């Protein structure tokens, strides 16, 4: 598309200010123990029983037993457990995992106690029983009174996921998560390898490495998993290994080769640095509509040479047709000339049909990205993956090894910090689910699939655009969804815990299903036209669901990269989310009760931020201007918060004042990448999943700059830390309770234009993360990059906001952008 008014990249807007966060006390709900001595006696007895039982097991074991014991600590029902106090690194006592038992409403924590340290907790219990603090409270009060029971940890203590997924007599592929530190890395790998050899457990050579965690794939039965706990001192958890979903059977398409020739005759393929890399079933690069967009043969690859790089199923080639042409049917019908300004790449991550070996798909994904970058190292690359797993998924939205691997890839956590843009499909709902549950209830109940839990990737859902069925074989069928409604294929995050990211973030065309009132089915007329992987048989096929939507999202990103070479991945991500909006049909479906806690929350969790508008993302118009800031912030020093950024935004005050009480909308989007800290250890306190978090706020119309600083920064309050200023926050549509999750935050506020003329200060400030809380990892001085996109939009198209801003700022709208190495 032709861009007339480029997005405006701002420089020199930042003031860095020392930052202290607003301390919001979080009350802990520990049980009251009326008789502390009696409780201490009980806990001490349970500890000694556990140690005795562990020793007996070692004496009768036929294998070499580990040095140490695993214990499971349980809270009282509906009460807290002092999780942080259960670990002492200097003593070698390690917290391994934390789980919430929904049925019993209890918290359970698994802890490793090395040999010789058995007295550690006994001494704590004795102090609780006999000593008091200056305030007359028993010593270690929260720790000991929070413990309801203790037992020797069994297999179920280490199992993350549904108990029914634990293998029985037949060995199944599982993930084993093991802990390590700087001194024990090699020993942990050797220990797990020797245990598997002793127990005759198959172990895959691939592994994923995260901070303090290594993930291996093993094939074991229930007995072998239990014995692993006995002989390996580094285990933290087990999970069932996900397998990627099977793709739909292919539908027949159009067979008119003349259409291909006619389209190619009016298409120009540019030698662009923008590229979309498909991680899929391979690619048939000989297809006439695809071949001209391939840079060279080495950019079509497979992670395993024996798989060959060609497309064995068709799905990868179908994705390519959408990723290159966006809407192939429209391009065929429209007689105008066409410019393709990006390249297509492919790395095959799924093995051919037949005996499909289970793979550690996080490791496979890492290998695929590395191969793409070696083959074409300078590309502005958009990674696109529509391979998901619905099986053995997390039901609450918590991370998996695969989604955490994607977060490592995008953040560059394990390398030199190179950031990457990644799109993942949300996963599809099958027609049988609608038969039993109906639409859209099936969408609400079907959670986004693994690895769509990734914080840094954009997870893409689907919207329905087609409702016309002409195929006579569907005579008695009608479309399930109306135009502009959520596609029947699209999964959501409604059932997830509120603390996990909003997924999907955006929606694009995923086609529609057909129904006769009883049965539900895919329908060619309600699908998207694309390229077929065997062009000698026919040229076209169809594709639907979140796969086609993900390919379209990648196409949009590639256009932005082509227009702004070198733009940060965080910024492309921000622009797409920033440009998105909901349809009236979505409001009617999911926002019947228009409140932040109900309707708006459900709208966000089903439809994300809506449908992105490439025209809005890639350029400005007179009455809607995108201001972009690409910044870098150091959130922490050791054990402390460090800085916040205050940006002075050059809004045209005179123009906004002249509009008076005309309606206007201010929108802000903040995008950054976190480094993952995976492992099921409660996801709070020092075990948080994100390395750090960022938040934004905008000065209100009734607020001075000093009051604004005091409201968000305790450091600015001087001696009176309770002086939070006289201002108040704006009435944001989603509000902090909905938007402040994950690593992209977007919200808007409708107001009178005159009230927005003073919205010229925006703060970006940090919130806690494991970089600070786990200071022994040495990451507390790290910096985090962020993209901040701001816009004010007025409904009057004749209003010119663009020119006064260009006149006001010293920089030009076109800025050379480079990515720090």
matplotlib code that plots the C-alpha trace (Angstrom):
import matplotlib.pyplot as plt

x = [0.0, 1.1, 2.1, 1.6, 2.2, 4.7, 4.5, 6.4, 9.4, 10.2, 13.6, 14.7, 11.4, 12.6, 13.5, 14.9, 13.8, 14.9, 12.0, 10.4, 7.3, 4.0, 4.0, 0.7, 0.7, -0.6, -2.3, -1.4, -4.1, -2.4, -4.4, -4.6, -3.0, -4.6, -2.0, 1.4, 3.1, 0.6, 0.9, 4.7, 4.6, 2.5, 4.7, 7.9, 6.5, 5.4, 8.9, 10.6, 8.2, 9.0, 12.8, 12.4, 10.2, 12.8, 15.6, 13.7, 13.1, 16.8, 17.7, 15.3, 15.9, 17.5, 19.0, 21.5, 19.3, 19.8, 21.4, 18.5, 14.8, 11.8, 9.0, 5.6, 4.3, 0.6, -1.4, -4.7, -7.7, -8.3, -5.1, -1.6, 1.7, 4.9, 6.4, 9.6, 10.5, 10.6, 13.8, 17.3, 19.9, 22.9, 21.7, 21.0, 17.3, 15.4, 11.8, 10.9, 7.3, 4.1, 0.6, -2.9, -5.3, -8.6, -10.7, -9.2, -8.4, -4.9, -1.4, 1.2, 4.9, 7.6, 11.0, 14.3, 16.3, 19.9, 21.4, 22.7, 20.2, 17.3, 17.4, 16.8, 13.0, 13.0, 15.0, 12.5, 9.7, 11.4, 12.0, 8.3, 7.4, 9.8, 10.8, 8.9, 9.9, 9.9, 6.3, 5.4, 4.8, 6.3, 9.5, 9.0, 5.3, 4.1, 6.2, 5.1, 1.5, 1.0, 2.0, -1.0, 0.7, 4.0, 4.5, 7.3, 6.8, 5.4, 5.0, 1.8, 3.8, 6.0, 3.3, 2.1, -1.2, -4.1, -3.5, -5.2, -2.3, 0.2, 1.4, 0.3, 2.1, 2.7, 5.6, 4.7, 6.7, 7.0, 9.0, 11.3, 12.3, 15.5, 17.1, 20.7, 22.9, 26.3, 28.1, 25.7, 24.9, 27.0, 26.3, 22.5, 22.8, 25.0, 22.7, 19.6, 21.4, 22.7, 19.2, 17.6, 20.3, 19.8, 16.0, 16.1, 14.3, 14.6, 15.9, 15.9, 19.2, 17.4, 17.1, 15.8, 17.7, 16.1, 17.2, 17.8, 15.8, 16.7, 13.9, 14.5, 12.1, 11.9, 9.7, 8.7, 5.9, 4.5, 6.9, 9.9, 8.9, 8.5, 11.9, 13.5, 12.4, 14.2, 17.5, 17.7, 18.2, 17.6, 14.0, 11.5, 8.5, 7.1, 4.7, 3.2, 4.9, 2.6, 2.2, 1.3, -2.3, -3.1, -4.2, -7.6, -8.0, -7.4, -10.3, -10.2, -9.6, -9.8, -7.8, -7.5, -3.8, -4.6, -5.5, -2.0, -0.4, -2.6, -1.8, 1.9, 1.9, 0.8, 2.8, 6.1, 8.3, 10.7, 14.1, 13.1, 14.9, 11.5, 10.8, 8.2, 9.6, 7.0, 7.7, 5.4, 5.1, 7.6, 7.1, 6.7, 8.9, 8.2, 4.7, 4.6, 2.9, 5.5, 8.8, 9.5, 9.3, 12.0, 15.3, 17.3, 17.0, 18.8, 16.0, 13.7, 14.9, 14.0, 15.3, 16.1, 17.7, 16.1, 12.6, 13.4, 12.3, 9.3, 5.8, 4.5, 1.0, 0.1, -0.4, 2.9, 2.3, -1.2, 0.2, 2.6, -0.2, -1.8, 1.4, 2.4, -0.9, -3.1, -6.3, -5.5, -9.1, -9.2, -5.8, -7.0, -10.2, -8.7, -7.1, -4.8, -1.0, 0.3, 3.6, 5.0, 7.5, 8.6, 10.2, 9.0, 11.1, 10.3, 11.8, 10.0, 9.4, 6.9, 8.2, 6.6, 3.6, 4.3, 6.1, 6.2, 8.7, 7.7, 10.0, 10.7, 9.0, 10.6, 14.0, 12.8, 11.5, 14.8, 16.7, 14.3, 14.8, 18.6, 18.6, 16.5, 18.9, 22.0, 20.6, 19.5, 21.2, 20.2, 16.5, 13.8, 12.1, 8.6, 8.3, 5.0, 3.9, 0.5, 1.4, -0.2, -1.0, -4.3, -3.2, -1.7, -2.1, -2.1, -5.7, -5.1, -2.8, 0.4, 3.6, 4.8, 8.3, 7.3, 5.8, 8.7, 11.1, 9.3, 9.7, 13.4, 13.7, 11.9, 13.8, 17.2, 17.6, 20.0, 22.1, 23.2, 19.9, 18.7, 15.0, 12.5, 8.9, 6.8, 3.2, 1.5, -2.0, -4.4, -5.4, -8.6, -12.0, -13.3, -16.8, -17.6, -17.1, -19.8, -22.1, -21.9, -21.5, -22.8, -21.5, -19.9, -19.9, -17.4, -15.0, -15.2, -14.5, -11.7, -8.5, -5.7, -3.4, 0.2, 2.5, 0.0, 0.7, 3.8, 4.1, 6.2, 4.6, 1.4, -1.2, -3.7, -7.4, -9.9, -12.9, -15.7, -16.1, -17.9, -21.5, -22.5, -22.7, -23.2, -22.1, -25.4, -24.1, -24.6, -28.2, -29.6, -26.7, -26.2, -23.2, -22.6, -21.3, -22.4, -20.0, -17.7, -18.3, -15.8, -15.0, -16.3, -12.8, -11.2, -10.0, -9.9, -8.5, -11.7, -11.2, -7.6, -6.5, -6.6, -2.9, -1.9, -1.7, -4.6, -4.8, -5.4, -4.2, -5.6, -8.1, -7.9, -9.9, -10.3, -13.4, -16.6, -18.3, -21.6, -24.5, -27.9, -29.0, -27.6, -24.3, -21.3, -18.8, -16.0, -17.2, -15.0, -17.2, -16.6, -12.8, -9.9, -8.4, -4.7, -1.9, -2.0, 1.2, 1.0, 0.6, 0.9, -2.4, -4.1, -3.0, -5.3, -6.5, -8.4, -7.4, -9.3, -9.2, -6.4, -3.9, -5.1, -5.5, -1.9, -0.6, -2.5, -1.1, 2.4, 1.7, 0.7, 3.9, 6.0, 4.4, 5.5, 9.0, 9.2, 8.0, 10.3, 13.5, 15.2, 12.2, 12.2, 10.1, 8.6, 7.4, 5.8, 3.9, 2.8, 1.6, -0.6, -2.2, -2.5, -4.4, -6.9, -10.6, -13.7, -16.7, -20.2, -20.9, -18.2, -19.6, -23.1, -21.7, -19.4, -19.9, -23.6, -22.8, -20.5, -18.3, -14.6, -15.0, -17.5, -18.4, -15.2, -13.1, -14.9, -14.6, -10.8, -10.4, -12.4, -11.5, -8.2, -7.9, -9.9, -9.0, -5.8, -6.0, -2.8, -3.7, -3.7, -0.6, 1.6, 0.8, -0.8, -3.6, -4.5, -7.0, -5.1, -1.4, 0.9, 3.8, 6.4, 9.1, 11.7, 13.4, 15.5, 15.1, 17.1, 14.3, 16.4, 19.6, 20.4, 17.4, 15.9, 13.9, 16.0, 14.4, 11.2, 10.9, 8.8, 8.1, 7.1, 4.7, 4.3, 0.5, -0.9, -2.6, -4.0, -5.7, -7.2, -8.4, -10.0, -12.1, -13.6, -16.1, -15.8, -15.1, -11.6, -9.8, -6.3, -4.8, -1.6, 0.2, 3.4, 5.2, 8.4, 9.8, 10.3, 12.9, 11.1, 11.8, 9.9, 9.3, 6.1, 7.1, 4.1, 4.7, 4.9, 7.3, 10.8, 9.7, 7.9, 7.8, 8.7, 12.2, 10.5, 7.4, 6.6, 3.5, 2.3, 0.3, -0.8, -1.1, -4.7, -6.3, -6.7, -3.2, 0.1, 3.4, 4.5, 1.3, 1.5, 5.0, 3.9, 1.0, 3.1, 6.5, 7.0, 10.5, 9.0, 6.9, 9.8, 9.4, 5.7, 5.4, 1.6, 1.4, 0.2, -0.7, -4.1, -4.6, -6.4, -6.1, -8.1, -11.2, -9.5, -11.9, -10.2, -8.5, -5.4, -7.1, -7.5, -4.6, -1.7, -1.0, 1.5, 4.1, 1.9, -0.5, -2.9, -5.9, -7.8, -9.8, -12.7, -12.8, -13.5, -10.7, -10.1, -9.4, -6.7, -4.6, -2.8, -2.2, 1.4, 3.2, 3.4, 5.2, 6.8, 7.8, 8.9, 7.2, 8.9, 10.4, 12.9, 15.8, 15.6, 14.1, 16.6, 19.7, 22.1, 21.5, 23.3, 20.6, 19.5, 21.5, 20.0, 18.1, 14.8, 13.8, 10.3, 8.1, 5.5, 2.9, 0.5, -2.2, -5.0, -7.9, -10.8, -13.8, -13.6, -11.4, -10.8, -8.9, -5.1, -3.2, -0.3, 1.2, 1.4, 3.3, 5.7, 6.3, 6.8, 9.3, 12.9, 13.2, 11.7, 9.0, 11.6, 14.2, 17.0, 16.4, 19.0, 18.7, 21.4, 23.5]
y = [0.0, 3.6, 5.5, 9.2, 10.3, 8.1, 7.3, 9.8, 8.4, 10.7, 11.3, 13.2, 13.1, 11.2, 12.3, 9.6, 9.8, 7.7, 5.4, 3.8, 1.9, 2.4, -0.2, -1.9, -4.2, -7.7, -9.3, -12.9, -15.2, -17.6, -19.8, -18.8, -21.5, -21.1, -23.5, -22.9, -25.6, -28.3, -27.3, -27.3, -30.8, -32.1, -30.5, -31.8, -35.3, -35.2, -34.1, -36.9, -39.4, -38.3, -38.5, -42.0, -43.2, -41.8, -43.6, -46.9, -46.5, -46.0, -49.2, -51.4, -49.8, -51.9, -48.8, -46.2, -43.7, -39.9, -38.0, -36.0, -36.1, -34.6, -33.3, -31.9, -29.1, -28.4, -25.3, -25.3, -25.0, -21.5, -20.3, -19.3, -21.0, -19.0, -20.2, -18.0, -19.2, -22.9, -22.3, -21.5, -21.6, -21.4, -24.5, -26.3, -26.4, -25.8, -25.0, -27.2, -26.5, -25.0, -26.2, -25.2, -28.0, -26.6, -29.4, -29.1, -25.4, -25.9, -24.9, -27.6, -27.0, -29.6, -29.0, -30.7, -31.1, -32.3, -35.0, -33.4, -30.6, -32.5, -30.4, -27.1, -27.1, -29.0, -26.1, -23.6, -25.6, -25.7, -21.9, -21.4, -23.4, -21.8, -18.3, -15.1, -11.9, -8.4, -8.1, -11.3, -13.3, -16.8, -17.0, -18.1, -17.6, -17.4, -20.3, -22.8, -21.8, -21.8, -25.5, -27.8, -31.1, -32.6, -35.8, -37.5, -36.2, -38.9, -38.8, -36.7, -34.0, -33.6, -34.0, -30.8, -31.2, -33.5, -36.6, -38.7, -37.8, -39.7, -42.7, -46.1, -49.4, -48.2, -45.8, -42.4, -39.4, -36.9, -33.8, -34.0, -30.6, -30.5, -27.7, -26.5, -23.6, -22.4, -25.1, -28.1, -27.7, -30.6, -32.7, -32.3, -33.5, -36.4, -37.4, -37.4, -39.4, -42.0, -42.4, -43.0, -45.5, -47.4, -47.4, -48.2, -45.0, -43.6, -40.0, -37.6, -35.8, -32.4, -30.1, -26.7, -24.5, -21.8, -19.9, -22.6, -25.2, -27.8, -29.7, -33.1, -35.5, -39.0, -42.0, -43.6, -45.4, -44.6, -46.9, -45.5, -41.9, -42.9, -44.5, -41.4, -39.4, -41.9, -41.7, -38.2, -35.2, -32.6, -33.3, -30.4, -31.6, -33.9, -33.1, -35.0, -34.0, -32.2, -33.4, -31.0, -31.2, -32.9, -30.7, -30.8, -32.9, -30.8, -29.5, -29.4, -26.0, -24.3, -25.8, -23.0, -22.5, -19.5, -17.5, -18.1, -16.9, -13.8, -12.9, -13.4, -11.2, -8.2, -8.9, -7.4, -9.3, -6.8, -7.7, -6.8, -7.4, -8.1, -11.9, -14.2, -17.5, -20.3, -23.0, -25.7, -28.8, -27.5, -25.6, -26.5, -23.7, -24.7, -23.4, -20.6, -18.1, -18.8, -19.4, -15.7, -14.8, -17.2, -15.5, -18.7, -22.4, -22.4, -20.5, -23.5, -26.0, -28.7, -29.1, -32.7, -33.3, -36.7, -35.1, -33.1, -29.5, -30.0, -29.9, -33.4, -32.4, -29.1, -26.9, -25.0, -24.2, -23.1, -20.8, -19.4, -18.4, -16.3, -15.0, -13.7, -12.5, -12.0, -12.5, -14.5, -14.6, -10.8, -10.5, -12.9, -11.0, -7.5, -6.5, -3.9, -4.4, -6.1, -5.6, -8.3, -6.5, -9.3, -12.8, -16.1, -18.7, -22.1, -24.3, -27.7, -28.6, -31.5, -34.9, -36.6, -38.9, -42.3, -42.9, -39.4, -39.3, -37.1, -34.1, -31.5, -28.8, -25.9, -27.2, -27.9, -24.3, -23.0, -25.0, -23.8, -20.2, -20.6, -22.3, -19.5, -16.8, -18.6, -18.9, -15.2, -13.4, -9.8, -10.2, -8.2, -11.5, -12.3, -15.8, -17.5, -20.8, -22.3, -25.6, -26.0, -28.8, -29.1, -32.2, -32.0, -28.3, -25.9, -25.1, -21.8, -20.1, -20.7, -21.2, -24.5, -25.5, -24.8, -21.3, -20.5, -21.5, -19.0, -16.3, -17.1, -17.0, -13.6, -12.0, -13.3, -14.6, -17.4, -15.5, -11.9, -10.3, -10.4, -9.7, -11.5, -11.0, -14.2, -15.0, -18.1, -19.4, -19.7, -23.2, -24.4, -25.7, -28.7, -29.1, -31.9, -29.5, -27.2, -30.2, -30.9, -27.4, -24.9, -21.5, -19.4, -21.4, -23.8, -20.9, -19.8, -23.2, -24.1, -22.5, -21.1, -24.0, -24.6, -22.7, -19.8, -18.9, -17.2, -13.7, -12.2, -13.8, -12.4, -15.2, -14.8, -15.7, -15.7, -13.6, -14.7, -12.7, -15.0, -16.1, -17.0, -20.7, -21.5, -25.2, -27.2, -30.0, -27.6, -26.8, -27.2, -25.6, -22.0, -20.2, -20.5, -17.0, -13.7, -11.2, -9.6, -12.2, -14.4, -17.3, -20.7, -22.0, -19.5, -20.5, -18.0, -17.3, -16.7, -19.7, -18.7, -17.2, -13.4, -13.0, -14.6, -12.6, -11.6, -14.2, -14.0, -10.4, -9.9, -11.5, -11.9, -13.9, -17.5, -18.4, -19.8, -23.1, -24.3, -26.0, -27.6, -27.0, -30.3, -31.0, -28.7, -28.8, -27.0, -25.5, -24.5, -21.5, -20.2, -20.7, -18.7, -19.5, -20.3, -22.2, -26.0, -27.9, -30.0, -27.4, -30.0, -31.5, -28.1, -24.6, -23.8, -25.1, -23.6, -22.9, -21.8, -21.3, -19.6, -20.8, -18.5, -15.7, -16.1, -16.0, -12.8, -11.2, -12.1, -10.5, -7.3, -7.3, -7.9, -4.7, -2.7, -4.1, -3.2, 0.3, 0.9, -1.2, -1.9, -1.1, -3.0, -6.2, -4.8, -1.8, -3.8, -5.8, -2.6, -1.0, -4.0, -4.2, -0.4, -0.3, -3.1, -2.5, -4.5, -4.8, -4.0, -7.7, -8.6, -6.0, -7.6, -11.1, -10.6, -7.2, -7.2, -5.9, -3.0, -3.0, -3.5, -6.5, -8.4, -7.5, -5.7, -8.4, -11.1, -9.1, -8.8, -12.5, -13.7, -11.2, -9.7, -6.1, -6.8, -6.7, -4.8, -2.2, -2.1, 1.3, 2.7, 0.8, 1.7, 5.4, 8.5, 10.6, 14.2, 13.3, 10.3, 10.4, 7.6, 8.8, 6.1, 6.1, 3.3, 3.4, 1.4, 1.4, -0.2, -1.3, -2.4, -2.2, -5.0, -5.4, -2.0, -0.3, 2.0, 4.4, 5.5, 7.5, 10.5, 11.4, 14.9, 14.4, 17.2, 17.1, 20.2, 21.9, 24.8, 22.4, 20.3, 23.4, 24.7, 21.5, 22.3, 19.6, 17.6, 13.9, 12.5, 9.3, 8.9, 5.5, 4.2, 0.9, -0.3, -3.3, -5.1, -8.6, -10.4, -13.1, -16.2, -17.7, -21.0, -23.8, -24.3, -22.4, -20.3, -17.6, -14.9, -13.5, -14.1, -16.9, -14.7, -15.8, -12.4, -10.9, -7.5, -5.7, -2.2, -0.1, 3.2, 6.1, 9.4, 12.7, 13.7, 17.0, 18.1, 17.2, 19.1, 17.4, 17.3, 15.7, 13.2, 12.2, 11.9, 9.7, 7.1, 7.5, 7.3, 8.8, 12.1, 12.5, 13.7, 13.2, 12.6, 9.3, 9.4, 12.6, 11.0, 14.4, 15.8, 14.3, 11.2, 8.7, 9.0, 6.8, 4.1, 1.8, -1.5, -0.3, -1.6, -4.7, -5.9, -4.5, -4.9, -8.5, -10.0, -7.9, -5.7, -3.2, -1.2, 1.0, 4.0, 6.8, 8.7, 12.3, 15.8, 17.1, 20.1, 17.6, 15.9, 19.0, 18.5, 14.8, 15.6, 13.6, 9.8, 7.8, 4.4, 2.7, -0.8, -3.4, -6.3, -9.3, -12.2, -10.0, -8.3, -11.0, -13.6, -11.4, -14.4, -14.9, -11.5, -10.0, -7.1, -4.5, -5.6, -3.1, -3.7, -2.2, -0.9, 0.6, 3.2, 4.1, 7.0, 8.4, 10.9, 10.5, 12.8, 11.8, 15.0, 14.1, 17.7, 18.2, 18.4, 17.0, 15.8, 19.1, 20.9, 18.0, 17.8, 21.5, 21.3, 18.5, 18.9, 15.4, 14.4, 11.7, 9.5, 8.3, 5.9, 3.1, 0.5, -2.5, -2.6, -5.7]
z = [0.0, -0.6, 2.5, 2.4, 6.0, 7.8, 11.4, 13.6, 15.6, 18.5, 19.9, 23.0, 24.8, 27.9, 31.3, 33.6, 37.2, 40.2, 41.0, 44.0, 43.5, 45.3, 48.1, 48.2, 51.2, 50.3, 53.2, 53.9, 55.2, 57.6, 60.0, 63.6, 65.9, 69.4, 70.8, 69.2, 71.3, 70.3, 66.6, 66.9, 68.4, 65.5, 62.8, 64.4, 64.7, 61.0, 60.0, 61.9, 60.5, 57.0, 57.6, 59.1, 56.1, 53.7, 55.4, 55.4, 51.6, 51.0, 53.0, 51.0, 47.6, 44.9, 43.3, 44.5, 46.4, 46.2, 49.1, 50.5, 50.8, 49.0, 51.2, 50.3, 52.6, 52.6, 53.7, 55.6, 53.3, 52.0, 53.7, 52.6, 52.9, 53.5, 50.3, 50.3, 53.7, 52.5, 50.5, 51.8, 49.0, 51.3, 53.1, 49.8, 50.6, 47.3, 46.5, 43.5, 42.6, 44.1, 43.2, 44.1, 44.9, 43.6, 45.1, 48.6, 48.2, 49.6, 48.5, 48.2, 47.9, 47.1, 48.7, 48.5, 51.7, 51.2, 53.5, 56.7, 56.7, 58.2, 61.4, 59.5, 59.8, 63.1, 64.6, 63.1, 64.7, 68.1, 68.0, 67.1, 70.2, 72.7, 71.6, 70.9, 69.1, 70.7, 69.8, 71.6, 68.5, 68.1, 66.1, 62.5, 63.1, 59.5, 58.3, 60.9, 61.5, 57.7, 57.5, 58.0, 57.1, 55.7, 53.8, 51.8, 48.2, 45.9, 42.1, 42.3, 44.2, 41.1, 38.4, 36.8, 34.9, 35.2, 37.4, 34.7, 32.4, 34.5, 32.5, 33.8, 32.9, 29.3, 29.0, 27.6, 26.5, 29.4, 30.2, 33.2, 34.6, 36.6, 38.6, 38.5, 39.5, 38.2, 40.1, 39.5, 35.8, 34.5, 37.6, 37.1, 33.5, 34.4, 37.3, 35.1, 32.4, 34.8, 36.4, 33.1, 32.1, 35.4, 35.1, 31.3, 30.5, 27.0, 27.1, 24.1, 23.4, 22.9, 25.9, 26.8, 29.1, 31.2, 34.3, 37.0, 34.9, 32.2, 30.4, 28.9, 27.1, 28.6, 27.8, 31.1, 32.8, 36.3, 38.1, 36.3, 37.1, 40.8, 40.9, 39.2, 42.3, 44.4, 42.6, 41.2, 43.5, 40.8, 39.7, 40.1, 38.1, 35.4, 32.6, 29.7, 26.5, 24.1, 20.6, 17.7, 16.5, 13.3, 10.5, 8.7, 5.6, 2.5, 0.5, -3.3, -4.9, -8.3, -11.1, -13.5, -14.2, -16.4, -13.3, -12.0, -15.2, -15.4, -11.8, -12.3, -15.4, -13.3, -10.1, -9.2, -6.6, -4.9, -3.6, 0.0, 3.3, 4.9, 5.2, 6.6, 7.9, 8.2, 10.8, 9.5, 7.4, 4.8, 1.5, -2.1, -3.5, -7.1, -7.0, -9.6, -7.1, -4.5, -6.3, -7.2, -3.5, -2.4, -1.9, -2.6, -2.1, 1.2, 2.9, 2.5, 5.1, 7.6, 11.2, 10.3, 6.9, 6.6, 6.6, 3.4, 3.1, 0.7, 2.0, 2.8, 4.0, 2.2, 5.3, 4.9, 1.3, 2.2, 4.8, 2.3, -0.1, 2.6, 4.0, 0.5, -0.9, 2.2, 0.3, -2.8, -4.1, -4.1, -5.8, -8.6, -9.2, -8.9, -12.3, -10.8, -10.6, -7.4, -5.6, -3.3, -1.1, 1.2, 0.9, 2.1, 4.0, 5.4, 8.1, 8.4, 12.0, 11.5, 10.4, 7.3, 7.7, 9.2, 12.5, 13.9, 16.8, 19.7, 19.9, 22.5, 20.4, 22.3, 21.2, 17.7, 17.5, 18.7, 16.1, 13.3, 14.1, 14.2, 10.8, 9.3, 10.6, 9.4, 5.9, 5.7, 8.6, 7.7, 7.2, 9.1, 9.9, 10.9, 12.4, 11.7, 13.4, 13.1, 14.9, 18.3, 20.8, 22.5, 24.5, 28.0, 27.9, 30.9, 31.7, 33.5, 30.9, 32.9, 30.8, 29.3, 28.2, 24.6, 25.3, 27.5, 24.7, 22.4, 25.1, 25.2, 21.4, 21.1, 24.0, 23.0, 26.5, 25.7, 23.2, 22.5, 23.2, 19.5, 19.6, 17.3, 16.1, 16.5, 15.5, 16.8, 16.1, 19.0, 18.0, 16.5, 17.7, 15.9, 14.6, 17.0, 19.9, 18.6, 18.2, 21.9, 23.3, 20.7, 19.5, 21.0, 24.2, 22.7, 22.0, 25.6, 27.0, 24.6, 25.9, 23.7, 22.8, 23.6, 22.9, 22.6, 26.3, 25.2, 26.7, 23.9, 20.8, 19.3, 19.5, 16.7, 16.8, 14.1, 12.9, 10.5, 7.3, 4.9, 5.1, 1.6, 0.7, -3.0, -3.0, -3.6, -1.4, 1.5, 0.5, 4.0, 5.8, 7.0, 8.4, 12.1, 12.7, 11.2, 9.6, 12.1, 14.8, 16.4, 14.1, 15.3, 15.0, 17.4, 20.9, 23.8, 27.2, 29.1, 31.4, 32.2, 35.5, 35.3, 36.0, 32.7, 29.4, 27.2, 24.4, 21.5, 21.1, 17.6, 15.2, 11.5, 8.9, 9.9, 7.8, 9.1, 9.8, 8.4, 10.3, 9.5, 13.1, 14.3, 12.5, 12.1, 9.3, 7.5, 4.2, 1.2, 0.5, 4.0, 3.8, 2.3, -1.1, -1.1, -2.8, -3.2, -2.5, -5.6, -8.4, -11.2, -9.9, -9.2, -8.3, -5.4, -2.1, 0.9, 4.5, 7.5, 11.3, 13.3, 10.7, 8.0, 10.5, 11.7, 8.1, 7.5, 10.7, 9.5, 6.1, 7.9, 9.9, 6.8, 5.2, 8.3, 8.1, 4.4, 5.1, 8.1, 7.7, 11.0, 13.1, 16.4, 16.7, 19.9, 17.8, 15.0, 17.7, 19.3, 16.1, 15.2, 18.6, 18.7, 15.4, 16.5, 17.3, 18.0, 15.6, 16.8, 16.4, 19.0, 21.4, 21.1, 21.5, 24.5, 26.1, 26.9, 30.4, 29.6, 32.8, 33.3, 35.4, 33.3, 29.7, 28.8, 30.4, 28.4, 25.2, 25.7, 26.6, 23.6, 20.9, 22.2, 21.1, 18.0, 14.3, 13.4, 10.7, 8.6, 7.2, 10.8, 11.9, 9.0, 8.6, 9.9, 8.6, 9.4, 12.2, 13.6, 14.3, 15.5, 17.7, 18.4, 21.1, 21.1, 24.5, 26.9, 30.7, 33.5, 35.9, 38.9, 40.8, 43.3, 45.6, 44.6, 41.8, 39.7, 37.2, 35.4, 32.2, 31.8, 28.2, 27.0, 24.1, 21.5, 21.1, 19.2, 22.1, 20.1, 17.7, 20.5, 22.4, 19.2, 19.0, 22.4, 23.4, 20.2, 21.0, 20.7, 21.7, 23.2, 22.8, 24.4, 23.7, 25.6, 24.2, 25.5, 25.8, 29.0, 29.7, 31.1, 34.5, 34.1, 36.5, 38.5, 41.6, 42.3, 39.8, 42.5, 45.1, 43.8, 41.6, 39.1, 35.5, 33.9, 34.2, 34.8, 34.0, 32.7, 33.0, 31.6, 32.8, 31.3, 33.1, 33.7, 32.7, 36.3, 37.3, 37.5, 36.5, 40.1, 41.2, 38.3, 39.5, 43.1, 42.1, 40.4, 42.1, 45.8, 45.3, 44.3, 47.5, 49.7, 53.4, 53.2, 51.4, 51.8, 49.6, 46.3, 44.8, 44.0, 40.6, 39.4, 36.6, 33.4, 32.8, 30.6, 28.8, 29.9, 33.1, 34.8, 36.1, 32.5, 30.6, 33.1, 32.3, 30.0, 28.2, 26.0, 27.5, 25.4, 26.4, 25.2, 26.7, 25.1, 26.2, 25.0, 22.8, 25.1, 28.0, 25.9, 25.2, 28.5, 28.0, 27.1, 29.8, 29.7, 32.3, 31.8, 35.0, 36.1, 38.3, 40.0, 38.2, 38.8, 37.6, 40.9, 43.1, 42.1, 42.4, 42.6, 38.8, 38.2, 36.0, 38.1, 36.1, 32.8, 30.6, 28.9, 25.5, 25.0, 22.3, 23.2, 20.7, 21.3, 19.2, 19.4, 17.0, 16.2, 14.2, 12.1, 9.1, 8.2, 11.5, 11.0, 13.9, 11.8, 10.4, 13.8, 15.3, 12.4, 12.7, 16.5, 16.7, 15.7, 14.2, 10.8, 10.5, 8.9, 11.3, 10.7, 13.1, 14.1, 16.4, 19.1, 18.9]

ax = plt.figure().add_subplot(projection="3d")
ax.plot(x, y, z, "-o")
ax.set_aspect("equal")
plt.show()
